[in-house]
Amino acid sequence: MAATIVGMLAVTITFLCGVWAVLYGVLLFFDVSPASSIAAGLTALTVVSIGYLEYRQIDTIERLADADCVDEATEPELYELVTRVAAQLDVPVPTVALSDRQTPEALAVGFRPHNVHLVLSRGTLNTIDERAELEAVIAHELSHVKNRDAMVMTALSLPVILARGLGTRLADIEKPGAAVVAIVPLGLLSTLVWGTGKAMTARLSRAREQAADRAAVAVTGSPTVLATALTKLDQSISETPNRDLREASGISSLSILPLEPDELEKVMLGPDGNREPSYWGLRKRLNRFERWLFRTHPPTNERIEQLAAYERQQERRSPS
């Protein structure tokens, strides 16, 4: 984590200095003064704009999850379970939001522990039919709250968010004209920062998922229960149509398991549907490389193996 924080600070400083330098150069080219102050102001405005978007994170995520808040009167058993797990982890009881989607989704969103929403889908509640297993899933998500993962990951993702936002806006410019002198270097800079930052945060995210698994085991006392829940959710995701997974892709990195198909979807071409897409072999390899580089969760089988190792450790420590 320390190495990632230092690395992301370096990436952030490089990005902001790069944006300032490009804007400064363009302003000098057009003989606008004071160029340095205006460039600094535009750079600061970008940061403030992204900060506002992050402040609205909860509403955005719940909209992507198509979830609505429910109260204790509506879901008394679920609230009782969430309240008990929150007490065990010594975190504030989150607001519970439910989605009617059948895609298995479970995530905790919120920058501060006192403003966290636990988002679950009906698909998760239908898949996890055992109370102990649902408790383990909730414990995993609230462990992220205990560990301040949302705050850490959001802060560390700042350069990635900035770079993606800048790149998207640059790509939307249809007739750049003379502004191309700024668009090209800014586009290259945003792409480089986005790729570097996303790879670094993905590596840290994988570590935080494993930490949340360990914390959930400490709460429930049974690695097997969490492993069973992950197995059921993974199987349900593999059976979910790719169309439904694409709809949930906006929250994939935040959910307990990634909501993505294992392989790139192959759509045959031609009048008879018998022609393979161009460069299909290369596209599959690139997709696998991208998934490996930007994977936000450890492979589910590795998590289950790690939980099995915890179970064996518990058995060795327990009195015969």
C-alpha positions as CSV (number, residue, x, y, z in Angstrom):
1,M,0.0,0.0,0.0
2,A,2.8,2.4,0.9
3,A,4.5,1.8,-2.5
4,T,1.2,2.3,-4.3
5,I,0.5,5.6,-2.5
6,V,3.9,6.9,-3.3
7,G,3.6,5.8,-6.9
8,M,0.1,7.4,-7.3
9,L,1.3,10.6,-5.8
10,A,4.1,10.7,-8.4
11,V,1.6,9.9,-11.1
12,T,-0.8,12.7,-9.9
13,I,1.9,15.3,-9.7
14,T,3.2,14.3,-13.2
15,F,-0.4,14.5,-14.6
16,L,-1.2,17.9,-13.0
17,C,2.2,19.3,-14.0
18,G,1.8,17.9,-17.5
19,V,-1.6,19.5,-17.9
20,W,-0.3,22.8,-16.6
21,A,2.7,22.7,-18.9
22,V,0.5,22.0,-22.0
23,L,-1.9,24.8,-21.2
24,Y,0.9,27.1,-20.4
25,G,2.6,26.4,-23.7
26,V,-0.7,26.9,-25.6
27,L,-1.4,30.2,-23.8
28,L,2.1,31.4,-24.6
29,F,1.7,30.4,-28.3
30,F,-1.4,32.6,-28.5
31,D,0.3,35.3,-26.5
32,V,-2.2,35.2,-23.6
33,S,-0.9,36.6,-20.3
34,P,-0.4,35.9,-17.5
35,A,-0.1,32.4,-19.0
36,S,1.2,30.7,-15.9
37,S,-1.6,31.9,-13.6
38,I,-4.4,31.1,-16.1
39,A,-2.9,27.6,-16.7
40,A,-2.8,27.0,-13.0
41,G,-6.4,28.2,-12.6
42,L,-7.6,25.9,-15.4
43,T,-5.8,23.0,-13.9
44,A,-7.3,23.7,-10.4
45,L,-10.8,24.0,-12.0
46,T,-10.4,20.4,-13.4
47,V,-9.5,19.1,-10.0
48,V,-12.5,20.8,-8.3
49,S,-14.9,19.5,-11.0
50,I,-13.8,16.0,-10.4
51,G,-14.0,16.5,-6.7
52,Y,-17.6,17.5,-7.0
53,L,-18.3,14.4,-9.1
54,E,-16.7,12.2,-6.4
55,Y,-18.9,14.0,-3.7
56,R,-21.9,12.7,-5.7
57,Q,-20.5,9.2,-5.8
58,I,-23.2,7.5,-3.8
59,D,-26.1,8.8,-6.0
60,T,-24.1,7.8,-9.1
61,I,-23.3,4.3,-8.0
62,E,-26.9,3.6,-6.8
63,R,-28.2,4.9,-10.2
64,L,-25.8,2.5,-12.0
65,A,-26.9,-0.3,-9.7
66,D,-30.6,0.7,-10.2
67,A,-31.0,0.4,-6.4
68,D,-33.5,2.0,-4.0
69,C,-33.0,2.6,-0.3
70,V,-35.1,0.4,2.0
71,D,-35.9,0.9,5.7
72,E,-36.0,-1.5,8.6
73,A,-39.7,-1.9,8.4
74,T,-39.5,-3.1,4.8
75,E,-36.6,-5.5,5.3
76,P,-36.4,-6.3,9.1
77,E,-34.4,-9.5,8.8
78,L,-31.8,-8.0,6.5
79,Y,-31.5,-4.9,8.6
80,E,-31.0,-7.0,11.8
81,L,-28.3,-9.0,10.1
82,V,-26.5,-5.8,8.7
83,T,-26.8,-4.2,12.2
84,R,-25.2,-7.2,13.9
85,V,-22.3,-7.4,11.5
86,A,-21.7,-3.6,11.7
87,A,-21.6,-3.9,15.5
88,Q,-19.1,-6.7,15.3
89,L,-16.9,-4.7,13.0
90,D,-17.4,-1.5,15.1
91,V,-18.6,0.6,12.1
92,P,-21.8,2.7,11.7
93,V,-24.8,0.8,10.4
94,P,-25.0,1.6,6.7
95,T,-28.1,2.5,4.7
96,V,-29.3,-0.5,2.8
97,A,-30.2,-0.2,-0.9
98,L,-31.7,-3.0,-2.9
99,S,-31.7,-3.5,-6.7
100,D,-34.2,-5.7,-8.5
101,R,-31.6,-6.9,-10.9
102,Q,-30.8,-10.6,-11.0
103,T,-27.1,-10.0,-11.5
104,P,-25.4,-10.9,-8.2
105,E,-24.2,-7.6,-6.9
106,A,-22.9,-6.7,-3.4
107,L,-21.0,-3.5,-2.7
108,A,-20.5,-0.8,-0.1
109,V,-20.1,2.8,-1.3
110,G,-19.4,6.0,0.5
111,F,-16.4,8.1,1.2
112,R,-16.9,8.4,4.9
113,P,-18.0,5.5,7.3
114,H,-20.9,7.5,8.6
115,N,-22.3,7.9,5.0
116,V,-22.0,4.4,3.6
117,H,-24.7,2.6,1.6
118,L,-24.7,-1.2,1.3
119,V,-26.1,-2.1,-2.1
120,L,-27.4,-5.6,-2.7
121,S,-29.3,-7.0,-5.6
122,R,-32.2,-9.4,-5.6
123,G,-29.9,-11.7,-7.6
124,T,-27.5,-11.9,-4.6
125,L,-30.3,-12.5,-2.1
126,N,-31.7,-15.3,-4.3
127,T,-28.3,-16.9,-4.9
128,I,-27.2,-16.8,-1.2
129,D,-30.0,-18.8,0.4
130,E,-28.2,-19.5,3.7
131,R,-28.2,-16.8,6.4
132,A,-24.6,-17.5,7.4
133,E,-23.4,-17.1,3.9
134,L,-25.2,-13.8,3.5
135,E,-23.7,-12.7,6.8
136,A,-20.2,-13.5,5.3
137,V,-20.9,-11.5,2.2
138,I,-22.1,-8.5,4.3
139,A,-19.1,-8.9,6.6
140,H,-16.8,-8.7,3.5
141,E,-18.4,-5.5,2.3
142,L,-18.5,-3.8,5.7
143,S,-14.8,-4.8,6.2
144,H,-14.1,-2.4,3.3
145,V,-15.7,0.3,5.4
146,K,-13.7,-0.8,8.5
147,N,-10.5,-0.6,6.5
148,R,-11.4,2.7,4.9
149,D,-10.9,1.1,1.5
150,A,-13.5,3.4,-0.3
151,M,-11.7,6.5,1.0
152,V,-8.2,5.1,0.1
153,M,-9.2,3.8,-3.3
154,T,-11.1,7.0,-4.2
155,A,-8.2,9.2,-3.2
156,L,-5.7,7.0,-5.1
157,S,-7.9,6.9,-8.1
158,L,-7.9,10.7,-8.5
159,P,-5.3,10.7,-11.4
160,V,-7.2,7.9,-13.2
161,I,-10.5,9.8,-12.9
162,L,-8.9,13.0,-14.0
163,A,-7.2,11.3,-17.0
164,R,-10.3,9.5,-18.0
165,G,-12.4,12.6,-17.8
166,L,-10.0,14.6,-19.7
167,G,-9.5,12.0,-22.4
168,T,-13.3,11.6,-22.8
169,R,-13.9,15.3,-23.3
170,L,-11.0,15.6,-25.7
171,A,-12.4,12.7,-27.8
172,D,-15.8,14.4,-28.0
173,I,-14.3,17.4,-29.8
174,E,-15.3,17.0,-33.4
175,K,-13.6,20.0,-35.1
176,P,-10.5,20.9,-32.9
177,G,-9.1,23.4,-35.4
178,A,-6.1,25.3,-33.9
179,A,-6.8,23.6,-30.5
180,V,-5.2,20.4,-31.9
181,V,-1.8,21.7,-30.6
182,A,-3.2,21.1,-27.1
183,I,-5.5,18.2,-27.8
184,V,-2.8,15.8,-29.1
185,P,-0.3,16.1,-26.1
186,L,-3.1,16.2,-23.6
187,G,-4.6,13.1,-25.1
188,L,-1.3,11.2,-25.0
189,L,-0.7,12.4,-21.4
190,S,-4.2,11.3,-20.3
191,T,-3.8,7.9,-21.9
192,L,-0.5,7.3,-20.3
193,V,-1.6,8.4,-16.8
194,W,-4.9,6.5,-17.1
195,G,-3.1,3.2,-18.0
196,T,-0.4,3.6,-15.4
197,G,-2.7,4.7,-12.6
198,K,-5.4,2.1,-13.3
199,A,-2.8,-0.8,-13.3
200,M,-1.4,0.5,-9.9
201,T,-4.8,0.9,-8.3
202,A,-6.0,-2.5,-9.6
203,R,-3.0,-4.1,-7.9
204,L,-3.9,-2.4,-4.6
205,S,-7.6,-3.3,-5.1
206,R,-6.7,-7.0,-5.3
207,A,-4.9,-6.8,-2.0
208,R,-7.8,-5.0,-0.3
209,E,-10.2,-7.7,-1.5
210,Q,-8.1,-10.3,0.2
211,A,-7.9,-8.2,3.3
212,A,-11.7,-7.9,3.4
213,D,-11.9,-11.7,3.0
214,R,-9.7,-12.1,6.1
215,A,-11.8,-9.6,8.1
216,A,-15.0,-11.4,7.1
217,V,-13.6,-14.7,8.3
218,A,-12.7,-13.1,11.6
219,V,-16.3,-11.9,12.0
220,T,-18.0,-15.1,11.0
221,G,-15.4,-17.5,12.3
222,S,-15.8,-19.8,9.2
223,P,-13.6,-19.5,6.1
224,T,-15.8,-22.3,4.5
225,V,-19.0,-20.2,4.7
226,L,-17.4,-17.3,2.8
227,A,-15.9,-19.7,0.3
228,T,-19.3,-21.3,-0.3
229,A,-20.9,-17.9,-0.8
230,L,-18.2,-16.9,-3.3
231,T,-18.6,-20.2,-5.2
232,K,-22.4,-19.7,-5.5
233,L,-22.0,-16.1,-6.6
234,D,-19.3,-17.0,-9.1
235,Q,-21.5,-19.7,-10.6
236,S,-24.4,-17.3,-10.8
237,I,-22.3,-14.7,-12.6
238,S,-21.0,-17.3,-15.1
239,E,-24.7,-18.2,-15.9
240,T,-25.7,-14.5,-16.3
241,P,-26.2,-13.4,-19.9
242,N,-23.5,-11.1,-21.2
243,R,-26.1,-8.5,-21.9
244,D,-27.0,-8.3,-18.2
245,L,-23.3,-8.2,-17.2
246,R,-22.7,-5.3,-19.5
247,E,-25.6,-3.4,-17.8
248,A,-23.8,-4.0,-14.4
249,S,-20.3,-3.3,-15.7
250,G,-20.3,0.2,-14.2
251,I,-20.1,-1.2,-10.6
252,S,-18.0,-4.3,-11.4
253,S,-14.9,-3.1,-9.7
254,L,-16.8,-2.3,-6.5
255,S,-18.8,-5.5,-6.2
256,I,-17.7,-8.6,-4.2
257,L,-16.9,-10.4,-7.4
258,P,-16.3,-8.8,-10.8
259,L,-19.4,-8.6,-13.0
260,E,-17.6,-9.5,-16.3
261,P,-17.7,-12.4,-18.7
262,D,-14.7,-14.7,-18.5
263,E,-14.0,-14.3,-22.2
264,L,-14.5,-11.7,-24.9
265,E,-17.9,-12.3,-26.6
266,K,-17.6,-13.7,-30.1
267,V,-20.1,-12.5,-32.6
268,M,-19.9,-14.2,-36.0
269,L,-20.1,-12.1,-39.1
270,G,-21.3,-12.6,-42.7
271,P,-24.8,-13.3,-44.2
272,D,-24.6,-16.9,-42.9
273,G,-23.0,-16.1,-39.6
274,N,-20.0,-18.2,-40.3
275,R,-17.2,-15.6,-40.7
276,E,-14.9,-15.0,-37.7
277,P,-14.3,-11.4,-36.7
278,S,-11.1,-9.9,-38.0
279,Y,-8.0,-10.5,-36.0
280,W,-10.0,-12.5,-33.5
281,G,-7.0,-14.4,-32.0
282,L,-5.2,-11.1,-31.4
283,R,-8.2,-9.5,-29.9
284,K,-8.7,-12.4,-27.5
285,R,-5.0,-12.1,-26.4
286,L,-5.3,-8.4,-25.9
287,N,-8.5,-8.8,-23.9
288,R,-6.8,-11.4,-21.6
289,F,-3.8,-9.1,-21.2
290,E,-6.1,-6.2,-20.3
291,R,-8.0,-8.3,-17.8
292,W,-4.7,-9.4,-16.2
293,L,-3.3,-5.9,-16.0
294,F,-6.5,-4.1,-14.8
295,R,-8.1,-7.0,-12.8
296,T,-9.6,-5.4,-9.6
297,H,-10.2,-8.8,-7.9
298,P,-8.1,-11.8,-7.4
299,P,-9.3,-14.8,-9.4
300,T,-12.2,-16.4,-7.4
301,N,-10.4,-19.8,-7.3
302,E,-7.4,-18.2,-5.7
303,R,-9.6,-16.6,-3.1
304,I,-11.3,-19.9,-2.3
305,E,-7.9,-21.7,-2.1
306,Q,-6.8,-19.0,0.4
307,L,-9.9,-19.4,2.5
308,A,-9.3,-23.2,2.5
309,A,-5.8,-22.5,3.8
310,Y,-7.3,-20.4,6.6
311,E,-9.6,-23.3,7.4
312,R,-6.7,-25.7,7.7
313,Q,-4.9,-23.2,10.0
314,Q,-8.0,-23.0,12.3
315,E,-8.1,-26.8,12.4
316,R,-4.5,-27.0,13.4
317,R,-4.9,-24.4,16.2
318,S,-8.1,-25.9,17.6
319,P,-7.7,-28.4,20.5
320,S,-8.1,-32.0,19.6
